[in-house]
Each structure stands twice: as C-alpha cells, then as structure tokens.
C-alpha cells in the first residue's frame, strides 16, 4: 500500500479527493494524514513519513513550493494539485512526479497512481538487485565491501572503502571516489546515510556524509572543517560537531 498525505486548504477539495481515493483506489492507497496549510502540511509529512503527497499549489498561507523548500531532503513523491496549467512547469522543476488539474477527474487520478505504482515496482526490483549484490560482497569479517548505485547510464558497483564522501543535492547524491571520480545517483542522501552508517560513515552536515577512514584532520575555524585524504575541506554543522569529534576521542 502507498501511504498518502493530502495537503489542501480547501476542505471540500480534500473531501472530494479522499472520496475518489476510497472509491477508486482503496486497494492501492491508504490516506494517513492531511493538512490545510504550509505549516500543518510540513508537520504531518514529518510525522507520517508518507510515500506520496497530494499537494495543492496555492494555499492561503503560502504555496506548495514554500512547503517543499522547508525540507532538506524530499524522500516522498509529489503530485501537485492546481487549477492553473502554468504551475505545471514549475512543479516539474521541483521533481514532482505528476500534477492534477482541478476539478480532479477520476480517470486522471487513476492514471497518475498507476504510473506511480509502476515506478515503485521498478524501484523495488532495483533495490532487490542491490541487496543481492551486497550480500554476495560481504567480506570475511562481515563488512560490506561494495555498493551498487544507479546512474543515468545504468548502475555502478563501487568499493565502499574507496568512497571519500557523499554530497546531497536535493533528490540526488554525488559520490566522490578516492580516484577523483564523481558518481551521481537519483537516490537522496538520507538513504545512503542509513545504509552506510554502520560501515564507517558519518553525516557531518545536512548535505554531507563522510567516510571516516579518509579523515586526515579537523580545523576548528568557523564551527569546523574536516580535512579529507584527497585534500578537500568539508564543513561540519554546529549540531554535529561534538558527535564527530567524539568518534576520534
């Protein structure tokens, strides 16, 4: 089941969309929450962690774009709801999965959800493939040796010990290798943080995860910079500095 949150400042619009979902898509979607403005929408998304958000573009306290800009990493799909075609172009700049024009037609809603379901199935197949390869590449000490990442050309198999650091870029992650190679993948940084946190990696900033194997020093200036073996200096956020220093105590 795809977990859904609806954010729209019009009560009637939320009711109609919920009714459509319950009548036409109850086997595919489950509504776990709703909000009526930017702040309540932000809170409910953080609390419920949905797979999909139906997001109104124009609301009394701001826009759907204002809400998305509050997130460092967007790890959910977005289907914008709008009465105006011109918002569609901007919506796709925010990596929206799709958009629906008001009044929402059931056929459009069903088509959009079917596309999302197919995308989800493809992603699951990719995850399963990665898991199989990772299991096959455990070292003798139980440490994962390789990481499989998708990119525009297909996928790459990377040696974890050769990763210097990872940089978050909205819904993308840039992986910097010891040989200077940069691999870009359409997975967000949070996913890699969860996967690699037990493999000697540490998040020093909202946009940076480092391989602790390759740390060569630390500078206290401006809250702190980590020096890496390839010569790069990476900013440490104030909230993460003490936890980082503790790793070397």
Kinemage of the C-alpha trace (Angstrom):
@kinemage 1
@onewidth
@group {chain A} dominant
@subgroup {mainchain}
@vectorlist {calphas} color= white
{ca unk a 1} P 0.000 0.000 0.000
{ca unk a 2} L 1.165 3.510 -0.850
{ca unk a 3} L 0.933 5.818 2.194
{ca unk a 4} L -0.644 9.160 1.253
{ca unk a 5} L -0.927 12.627 2.791
{ca unk a 6} L -3.236 15.299 1.321
{ca unk a 7} L -2.337 18.988 1.731
{ca unk a 8} L -5.009 21.444 0.525
{ca unk a 9} L -6.515 24.481 2.231
{ca unk a 10} L -9.963 23.754 0.785
{ca unk a 11} L -11.895 21.332 2.985
{ca unk a 12} L -14.222 20.382 0.139
{ca unk a 13} L -11.287 19.651 -2.158
{ca unk a 14} L -9.728 17.345 0.453
{ca unk a 15} L -13.062 15.588 0.915
{ca unk a 16} L -13.553 15.050 -2.822
{ca unk a 17} L -10.029 13.697 -3.269
{ca unk a 18} L -10.387 11.360 -0.283
{ca unk a 19} L -13.711 10.167 -1.669
{ca unk a 20} L -12.135 9.452 -5.070
{ca unk a 21} L -9.280 7.547 -3.457
{ca unk a 22} L -11.628 5.468 -1.301
{ca unk a 23} L -13.927 4.647 -4.211
{ca unk a 24} L -11.371 4.037 -6.965
{ca unk a 25} L -8.020 3.278 -5.361
{ca unk a 26} L -8.602 1.822 -1.901
{ca unk a 27} L -6.543 -1.270 -2.762
{ca unk a 28} L -3.508 0.807 -3.768
{ca unk a 29} L -3.563 3.874 -1.500
{ca unk a 30} L -4.103 4.484 2.201
{ca unk a 31} L -4.556 8.066 3.449
{ca unk a 32} L -2.532 8.520 6.649
{ca unk a 33} L -2.983 12.246 7.191
{ca unk a 34} L -3.997 15.645 5.837
{ca unk a 35} L -3.145 19.303 6.298
{ca unk a 36} L -4.658 22.623 5.301
{ca unk a 37} L -1.641 24.952 5.054
{ca unk a 38} L 2.145 25.039 4.785
{ca unk a 39} L 2.872 24.562 8.498
{ca unk a 40} L 0.372 21.772 9.195
{ca unk a 41} L 1.393 20.113 5.944
{ca unk a 42} L 5.075 20.208 6.916
{ca unk a 43} L 4.309 18.766 10.363
{ca unk a 44} L 2.093 15.947 9.126
{ca unk a 45} L 4.606 14.915 6.449
{ca unk a 46} L 7.415 14.762 9.017
{ca unk a 47} L 5.204 12.790 11.420
{ca unk a 48} L 3.626 10.307 8.994
{ca unk a 49} L 6.532 9.896 6.529
{ca unk a 50} L 4.253 9.222 3.514
{ca unk a 51} L 5.271 7.694 0.204
{ca unk a 52} L 3.135 10.190 -1.721
{ca unk a 53} L 1.839 13.721 -1.075
{ca unk a 54} L -1.074 15.268 -2.968
{ca unk a 55} L -0.084 18.919 -2.658
{ca unk a 56} L -2.159 21.996 -3.501
{ca unk a 57} L -0.121 24.698 -5.251
{ca unk a 58} L -1.887 27.783 -3.889
{ca unk a 59} L -2.909 27.980 -0.241
{ca unk a 60} L -3.842 30.886 1.977
{ca unk a 61} L -0.581 30.842 3.961
{ca unk a 62} L 1.752 30.137 1.052
{ca unk a 63} L 2.325 27.707 -1.798
{ca unk a 64} L 3.134 24.057 -2.136
{ca unk a 65} L 6.603 25.141 -3.273
{ca unk a 66} L 7.077 27.004 0.026
{ca unk a 67} L 6.303 23.769 1.847
{ca unk a 68} L 8.772 21.710 -0.198
{ca unk a 69} L 11.536 24.244 0.350
{ca unk a 70} L 11.298 23.562 4.103
{ca unk a 71} L 12.713 20.064 3.560
{ca unk a 72} L 16.457 19.462 3.258
{ca unk a 73} L 15.744 16.141 1.548
{ca unk a 74} L 12.475 15.233 -0.189
{ca unk a 75} L 12.076 11.478 0.208
{ca unk a 76} L 8.452 11.235 -0.955
{ca unk a 77} L 6.731 11.552 -4.307
{ca unk a 78} L 4.662 14.675 -5.043
{ca unk a 79} L 1.550 15.012 -7.164
{ca unk a 80} L 0.626 18.673 -7.381
{ca unk a 81} L -2.994 19.757 -7.435
{ca unk a 82} L -3.640 23.009 -9.278
{ca unk a 83} L -6.327 24.897 -11.147
{ca unk a 84} L -3.741 26.551 -13.383
{ca unk a 85} L -1.737 24.932 -16.166
{ca unk a 86} L 1.137 27.402 -15.856
{ca unk a 87} L 2.074 25.924 -12.477
{ca unk a 88} L 2.850 22.574 -14.113
{ca unk a 89} L 6.217 23.728 -15.468
{ca unk a 90} L 7.362 24.960 -12.072
{ca unk a 91} L 6.036 21.786 -10.465
{ca unk a 92} L 8.295 19.616 -12.577
{ca unk a 93} L 11.265 21.785 -11.659
{ca unk a 94} L 10.635 20.580 -8.125
{ca unk a 95} L 10.847 16.965 -9.342
{ca unk a 96} L 7.124 16.461 -8.893
{ca unk a 97} L 6.008 13.038 -10.036
{ca unk a 98} L 2.862 14.430 -11.693
{ca unk a 99} L 0.192 17.083 -11.424
{ca unk a 100} L -3.603 17.035 -11.499
{ca unk a 101} L -5.866 19.872 -12.603
{ca unk a 102} L -8.884 20.854 -10.531
{ca unk a 103} L -11.564 19.646 -10.606
{ca unk a 104} L -9.810 16.286 -10.400
{ca unk a 105} L -11.155 13.625 -12.755
{ca unk a 106} L -11.122 10.023 -11.582
{ca unk a 107} L -9.520 8.820 -14.831
{ca unk a 108} L -6.614 11.277 -14.396
{ca unk a 109} L -6.137 10.263 -10.766
{ca unk a 110} L -6.122 6.559 -11.623
{ca unk a 111} L -3.620 7.036 -14.466
{ca unk a 112} L -1.298 9.021 -12.232
{ca unk a 113} L -1.382 6.428 -9.457
{ca unk a 114} L -0.860 3.582 -11.939
{ca unk a 115} L 2.288 5.343 -13.212
{ca unk a 116} L 3.496 5.741 -9.651
{ca unk a 117} L 2.817 2.077 -8.852
{ca unk a 118} L 4.867 1.011 -11.881
{ca unk a 119} L 7.715 3.291 -10.826
{ca unk a 120} L 7.571 1.801 -7.318
{ca unk a 121} L 7.727 -1.737 -8.721
{ca unk a 122} L 10.782 -0.832 -10.787
{ca unk a 123} L 12.470 0.716 -7.759
{ca unk a 124} L 11.766 -2.418 -5.703
{ca unk a 125} L 13.376 -4.570 -8.387
{ca unk a 126} L 16.415 -2.281 -8.322
{ca unk a 127} L 16.598 -2.472 -4.512
{ca unk a 128} L 16.350 -6.261 -4.606
{ca unk a 129} L 19.164 -6.358 -7.170
{ca unk a 130} L 21.341 -4.149 -4.987
{ca unk a 131} L 20.679 -6.258 -1.901
{ca unk a 132} L 21.654 -9.458 -3.706
{ca unk a 133} L 24.919 -7.931 -4.900
{ca unk a 134} L 25.693 -6.504 -1.480
{ca unk a 135} L 25.111 -9.859 0.212
{ca unk a 136} L 27.416 -11.508 -2.292
{ca unk a 137} L 30.128 -8.979 -1.487
{ca unk a 138} L 30.374 -9.326 2.287
{ca unk a 139} L 33.963 -9.616 3.453
{ca unk a 140} L 35.246 -12.340 5.733
{ca unk a 141} L 34.696 -10.055 8.733
{ca unk a 142} L 31.070 -9.387 7.769
{ca unk a 143} L 31.777 -5.893 6.437
{ca unk a 144} L 30.005 -4.916 3.225
{ca unk a 145} L 32.614 -4.391 0.522
{ca unk a 146} L 30.653 -2.909 -2.374
{ca unk a 147} L 27.779 -0.528 -3.018
{ca unk a 148} L 25.561 -0.613 -6.104
{ca unk a 149} L 24.278 2.768 -7.287
{ca unk a 150} L 22.042 3.633 -10.216
{ca unk a 151} L 23.004 6.428 -12.579
{ca unk a 152} L 21.866 7.770 -15.953
{ca unk a 153} L 23.880 5.108 -17.789
{ca unk a 154} L 22.659 2.113 -15.754
{ca unk a 155} L 24.415 1.290 -12.493
{ca unk a 156} L 27.893 1.299 -10.969
{ca unk a 157} L 29.410 -1.053 -8.394
{ca unk a 158} L 31.618 0.980 -6.040
{ca unk a 159} L 34.105 -0.188 -3.431
{ca unk a 160} L 32.897 1.289 -0.156
{ca unk a 161} L 36.436 1.749 1.184
{ca unk a 162} L 37.221 3.954 -1.856
{ca unk a 163} L 34.377 6.421 -1.246
{ca unk a 164} L 35.682 9.716 0.192
{ca unk a 165} L 32.349 11.403 0.835
{ca unk a 166} L 28.784 11.839 -0.431
{ca unk a 167} L 27.131 15.179 -1.249
{ca unk a 168} L 23.365 15.695 -1.144
{ca unk a 169} L 21.815 17.766 -3.938
{ca unk a 170} L 18.026 17.841 -3.379
{ca unk a 171} L 16.838 14.432 -4.631
{ca unk a 172} L 20.282 13.468 -5.966
{ca unk a 173} L 23.526 12.324 -4.357
{ca unk a 174} L 27.048 12.851 -5.690
{ca unk a 175} L 29.517 10.177 -4.561
{ca unk a 176} L 33.153 11.291 -4.558
{ca unk a 177} L 35.670 8.477 -5.005
{ca unk a 178} L 39.331 8.266 -3.953
{ca unk a 179} L 40.481 8.335 -7.603
{ca unk a 180} L 38.620 11.623 -8.165
{ca unk a 181} L 35.609 10.071 -9.915
{ca unk a 182} L 32.195 11.590 -9.122
{ca unk a 183} L 29.171 9.297 -9.485
{ca unk a 184} L 25.715 10.916 -9.434
{ca unk a 185} L 22.651 8.920 -8.468
{ca unk a 186} L 18.947 9.778 -8.098
{ca unk a 187} L 18.747 8.491 -4.531
{ca unk a 188} L 18.725 11.057 -1.744
{ca unk a 189} L 21.487 11.379 0.822
{ca unk a 190} L 19.324 10.108 3.673
{ca unk a 191} L 19.063 6.674 2.068
{ca unk a 192} L 22.829 6.358 1.808
{ca unk a 193} L 23.298 7.619 5.359
{ca unk a 194} L 21.049 4.824 6.663
{ca unk a 195} L 22.787 2.214 4.515
{ca unk a 196} L 26.356 3.267 5.347
{ca unk a 197} L 26.124 4.450 8.962
{ca unk a 198} L 27.322 1.042 10.203
{ca unk a 199} L 30.077 0.900 7.580
{ca unk a 200} L 32.248 3.695 8.971
{ca unk a 201} L 30.395 6.696 7.536
{ca unk a 202} L 29.171 9.765 9.426
{ca unk a 203} L 26.927 12.690 8.496
{ca unk a 204} L 28.752 15.940 9.308
{ca unk a 205} L 26.267 18.303 7.642
{ca unk a 206} L 22.756 18.158 6.208
{ca unk a 207} L 24.327 17.813 2.758
{ca unk a 208} L 27.474 15.774 3.536
{ca unk a 209} L 28.266 12.206 4.637
{ca unk a 210} L 31.943 11.296 5.002
{ca unk a 211} L 33.942 8.071 5.106
{ca unk a 212} L 35.750 8.237 8.456
{ca unk a 213} L 38.544 6.062 7.034
{ca unk a 214} L 39.694 9.013 4.944
{ca unk a 215} L 39.719 11.791 7.556
{ca unk a 216} L 43.172 13.359 7.945
{ca unk a 217} L 42.376 16.256 10.261
{ca unk a 218} L 39.933 18.773 11.728
{ca unk a 219} L 40.037 22.590 11.787
{ca unk a 220} L 38.076 24.491 14.461
{ca unk a 221} L 37.642 27.682 12.396
{ca unk a 222} L 34.026 28.704 11.546
{ca unk a 223} L 32.479 25.867 13.583
{ca unk a 224} L 34.805 23.351 11.985
{ca unk a 225} L 36.071 21.753 8.791
{ca unk a 226} L 37.034 18.129 8.222
{ca unk a 227} L 40.155 17.553 6.160
{ca unk a 228} L 39.992 14.535 3.869
{ca unk a 229} L 42.751 12.448 2.324
{ca unk a 230} L 42.067 13.901 -1.139
{ca unk a 231} L 42.709 17.442 0.125
{ca unk a 232} L 39.089 18.553 0.367
{ca unk a 233} L 37.863 20.513 3.398
{ca unk a 234} L 34.237 19.813 4.319
{ca unk a 235} L 32.065 21.976 6.561
{ca unk a 236} L 30.815 20.472 9.839
{ca unk a 237} L 27.479 21.753 11.130
{ca unk a 238} L 27.445 23.084 14.687
{ca unk a 239} L 24.879 20.485 15.783
{ca unk a 240} L 27.021 17.574 14.588
{ca unk a 241} L 30.484 18.777 15.619
{ca unk a 242} L 30.621 17.197 19.085
{ca unk a 243} L 29.394 13.817 17.836
{ca unk a 244} L 32.032 13.929 15.095
{ca unk a 245} L 34.854 14.796 17.499
{ca unk a 246} L 33.693 12.001 19.828
{ca unk a 247} L 34.381 9.481 17.078
{ca unk a 248} L 38.100 10.286 17.434
{ca unk a 249} L 38.253 10.549 21.224
